[in-house]
Amino acid sequence: MRAIEVNQLVKQYKNGIRALDGLNLEVSCGEIFSLLGPNGAGKSSLINILTTLYKHTSGNVTVLGKDLCKEPSWIRTQIACVAQRISIDEHLSLMENMIFQSRLYKVEDAEAKKRIDALIDSFGLSQYLKYPVSSYSGGVKRRLDIAMNMVSYPKILFLDEPTVGMDIVSRKAMWEIMRKIRDDFGTTIFLTTHYLEEADQLSDTICIMKEGRELVQGTPVSLRKYIHQNMLRIGFSDKEKTEKCAKKLAQTNMLPFINVRENSIYADAGEDRKIFENVNKWLFENDVSFEAVEITQPSLEDVFLKLTGAEGGVNKWIQ
Amino acid sequence: MDTINILWRNMKWRFQNPISILLTIIQPLIWLALYSAMAGQSMRNVSGGNYTAFILPGIMVLVAMACCSSGGYLNFIMKTKGSFYRILIAPVKRSSIVLGQLLEAVLLSLIEAGILLVLSMTMSVRIASGFAGLLLILLLVFLAAFFMSGLSYAISLCLPNEAIYETIMNLIVLSIFFTSTALFPMDGISGGLKIAVMINPFTHIINSLRSLILGSSVDWQNLLLVAALFICLCLGSFALAMWRIKKETDN
């Protein structure tokens, strides 16, 4: 049985915006599933639908084998969601927040106490018990938010961009927590993010979406050609020089993919060092006044351009 | 159980923010202590001697309306930094969510009406209808508060921010208060104003409360009519609040 199956899902808001446009995806039980997409891709709309907050316009959604439209009440007992915005009641203490959540999910008092103790221990929250929640740092609040949502031992935990705005140390600590939830509690994690690295490091399955549709879904290994592609970056001092060089470079047919962003040319460098050497040689031979040349990891935009067939981007510069 | 859980969370907020209790009772207290003392002399003829006892019912309704407005305000706080959306996706009935919040405002209204009653005792006010009258007074305050809290809840979910909410609630509360018999008897009013006062449901609850405070016998017929009117209004405002919370998920 799949944890989540989504077929031809459409969500059109009353203002006419079509946030989801025929989306398909499958999430297996017990995995970390990352939904990767830029702002406005439809990630939050999808989470709001899957967590029963919003109704979809058309399409089919099953959660743990049950139809989302027909059995939203049962589905609510099986899931929990850590929203983008921290949802702790700051007037309650850490313990009161946990108890309040356990009562919402009808966990018996004795069982709730056991779970709360285990979660406080697992999430390293015991040292904060005696302080008011309003005095916690953002990272600790986020940990409490997740711990609170785990008190019902949900079968699926939705995390909507849980690491957005965090520094790299906090982000890595959060990754550990997510792995722990999957491994120790057997919970399926449905994660949305716009960080390529995060999806790559954490996930069993990645789905990349844009403009309400999935572009590709697979394991990080199977998506390696998109996520781990070497990108060649040539930096310039201004936009005019960048575009002039992009045009010339495109005519050489050395590069299969060219994209210009913020005074830099980005190109697919593949696995072959030869391309890097050839481009360097060409830059010097043609007396191009560039500021930097390097191999970098792709941004989401690079991945999208490649996935949406924008390899023809080279042609854009040949005029 | 869910209702109690949500009521508990809201009461915790209330008692951790005592300023919200103080702010809802301070204005009615000013009316009761200062206005009754100042206007008491000129209103002696129309109020039967004790103007504080005369305006106490209106002030109790005013305090209930202030508490209920403050209850709706809680939605804005819970939406921006609280569990509003978390509760919506929890396995909790929408009716329990609404009821938990409405009862918090009702409970606060009863506590504050009780404080006003006790304070008014020190100003020579006596409940002429006795203990039974006191229980009926609390029942009427409960109904008035429940109706108003349902309305405030629904209005708070319709509006984009707390500033607009506060302005609108002030307008509603003051309009209701001044087009009722809270400060003066019905006899001296005529024309269009009389119609406005008559169609204001709070006029009738204030009159019933007043007859329980000033009169030694209970006018059951009138009381049952007013109670029936407010039960209908309570059901209507609860339905409105339910419709509005369902709309929160109907995007």
Interface residues (C-beta under 8 A of the other chain):
Chain A: Y13 K14 N48 T51 T52 L53 Y54 K55 S73 R76 T77 I79 C81 A83 R85 I86 S87 I88 D89 E90 H91 L92 E96 F100 Q101 R103 L104 Y105 K106 N149
Chain B: M1 D2 N5 W8 R9 K12 W13 Q16 N17 M78 K81 G82 S83 F84 Y85 R86 I87 L88 I89 A90 P91 V92 T249 D250 N251
